[in-house]
Amino acid sequence: MMTIRMHVVSGALISSFILGAGALAGCERRGNDEQQRAEQAKREAAKKTGEAENAAQTEVTSAQMEADKKVAKATGDFEKTRSSYRNDFNKGMAELDKKVDKIETHSKTATGKTKSEIDAAMPNILEKQKALHQDQGMIDSATMQTWQATKDKLDTDKKALSDAIDKVPMTAR
């Protein structure tokens, strides 16, 4: 009887083992399926992240290109403005220099009150003329940020020279 029981117990154990192995295989298959789905989800997430990063980089690059175009246009406009101002300034300075030369020439032949007025005015005129010629280089070194202040200074100094010249007696100008 003992042998029968052992066969029965052995048979039951074998059946349990087979069922357990089958269940384990099923669990393992489910585990593999879940692992594959998880890995697929990771790949899809990585792909979407890459696409989003590429889209963001494209947008940043596009925005940078647009900003660069605006800077280039502003720089070009500024260069035109500066060039135009430089030309006008140089023409104005040439006219003032001619007036100063004419006053200096006239001071050599002037007499009396006219000569003394010219002689009194010339140091101030020559000082303003020299300073203005020295400051003329500021036109080329001015940036967009400093342009208005530079232009204002040069215009003010040029007007001061012109006003000093205008104070000289009419016969000398």
HELIX and SHEET records of a PDB file:
HELIX    1   1 MET A    2  THR A  109  1                                 108    
HELIX    2   2 GLY A  112  ASP A  135  1                                  24    
HELIX    3   3 MET A  138  SER A  141  1                                   4    
HELIX    4   4 TRP A  147  ASP A  166  1                                  20    
HELIX    5   5 MET A  170  ALA A  172  5                                   3    
END                                                                             
